[in-house]
Amino acid sequence: MVIIFFGFFLRILLALYNVDYQTLPGVGGDAFRFHLEAIEFQNYLSEKKYLFVEYKYEIGWIYSVFLGYLYNIFGTSYLFSSILSCIVWLISALVFRKILIIIKIDYIKINYSLLFYSFLFPTTIIYSSVVLREVYMLCFTNFLLFYIITIEGEKKYFSFCRKITMILLFLFLLGIMHRSNIIFVVLFLSSIVIYYIINKLRLKITSCVLLGGVFIFIFYSMGFMETLFATIKSYQTGHIHPFTEFRASYYSESEIRSQVFSFFNFFKYISNNIINYFIQPSIFRINSPQDLLLAFENFIKLYMIFHVILKLFKYPSKNYLFHILVLMFFLSEIPYSQATINWGTASRHHMQVLGLLIVLFLYPLKKSR
C-alpha cells in the first residue's frame, strides 16, 4: 500500500507542476482540448434553457461531458480535473493490487508488480497526472479484469448476475470513451462465444484453421475485407495534419494514400500497423531522449508479451481464464494499432492494458499432467 500511495503523491506533484509551472513533456494539446470541451459543455448546461440547439454527444468526448458535469457543480478548474485523474489512478492501483491477491501472487512479487505499475513506465506516470481519458480506461479495464477473474467458480446466482452486470457496465464505459474500444467490445464478446463453442465441441486445431479459412474466404468474397481496408486507410489519413509533418509518425501521408487493396495487401497492411504499434520507435528511428524512453518501455512490454505467449504453448490445456485474458489483451490492442500512426499516441493507448499485461506476465499456471 505504501508503494501505491507514493505513486499517488508523485502524480499529485506532477499535476501541480503541470498546472502551475510548465506543461509536462509528451502531454501535447489533447489534455487542454478535453478541458476546453468540458467548459463548452458546462456552458451548455447553464444556458440550455435559452438555447434551441442540443449538445452533440460524441463517442470519445464523453470524458469531457463527464468533466463538464463536474465543472457545473464544483466550478471550472484544470487543476481539479488533473487531481481527479490522479485519484482515478489510485483507484486503479488498489484494484490492481486486489487482483494480484486474488490470483495468489506471493507478497514479494506483488510489491515488485506495484513498483512496475507505479513507477517503471514514465509515460504512464505523466498520462495519469493530467486531463486525459487514458487513466479512466486503465481503471475500467482493471475493474473489468477483476470481475472476470472473480466470476470464475461463482456458484451464487445473485452474485453471478451482479458480476455479469458489472462486466457489461465496464465494457460499455470503455466503449463510450473511445471508438476503438467499441470494436474491442464486439470482438471480445464474439471471441468468448466462439471460444466456448470450440471447447464445447472439442474442435481440433486443424478444424479451427479450416473454419477460419472458410470465414476469411466469405469475408473477402462479400467485400467486407475491402471495406475494412478502406476504413482503416481513411481513419489513418484523417489523423494527418495537412500542414504539419509529425516527427513521431511512422507513416507519411503519401505512404498511407498509396495503399492499394488486394487480398495480400490487406494482411500486409494490418500486420505492418500492428508491428509499428508495438515496436516504434525502433533503434533506427530514435532521435531524442523521449524516443529512447519510449523504446525502453516498448522493450519491457515486448519482453512481457513474449513471456505470455510462451505460457500459451508451455501450458496449453484447460487454462480457460488465462486464454480469455490473453484474448482480452490482444483484442484491446489490435483496434488501436489500426487507428494509430505515431508512437507518441501509441504510448497512450498502451496504458489501457498495463495492469492486464502485468497480470498475464505473473499469472500462475500449473503444468498439465
Number of C-alpha atoms within 10 A of each C-alpha: 11 9 15 22 14 14 21 24 14 17 26 22 13 24 29 17 15 20 14 10 10 10 15 16 11 14 20 11 9 12 16 15 15 22 24 15 18 25 22 15 24 24 14 18 15 10 10 14 9 8 10 7 9 8 13 7 11 13 13 18 18 19 22 25 22 13 25 26 16 17 21 17 10 10 13 17 13 20 19 19 20 26 22 20 25 29 20 21 27 22 19 23 25 17 19 26 22 15 23 22 13 12 14 13 18 10 11 8 12 19 17 12 22 23 16 14 21 23 17 14 20 12 20 21 22 20 27 30 31 31 28 24 23 24 26 24 25 25 25 25 27 27 21 21 22 21 20 17 18 14 16 11 8 13 9 9 8 10 12 17 13 14 18 15 13 17 21 15 14 20 22 15 18 25 20 18 21 20 16 21 23 20 16 23 19 13 16 21 14 12 16 15 10 12 15 13 12 15 12 9 8 10 11 10 10 9 12 12 11 11 12 12 12 12 12 13 13 13 13 15 11 10 10 13 20 17 13 12 20 16 14 19 19 14 14 18 20 12 13 18 10 9 6 7 12 14 11 17 17 17 18 14 17 9 10 17 12 9 14 13 15 13 11 8 13 17 14 12 18 15 15 12 22 18 11 20 28 20 18 24 25 17 11 7 14 16 12 8 9 15 19 16 16 23 21 15 18 21 16 13 20 14 11 17 19 11 14 21 13 12 18 15 9 13 14 13 13 10 14 14 12 20 18 16 19 19 17 22 21 15 19 24 22 18 20 23 23 23 23 23 26 22 23 23 17 21 20 20 20 21 21 25 23 19 26 22 21 20 22 20 19 18 15 13 12 9 10 10 4
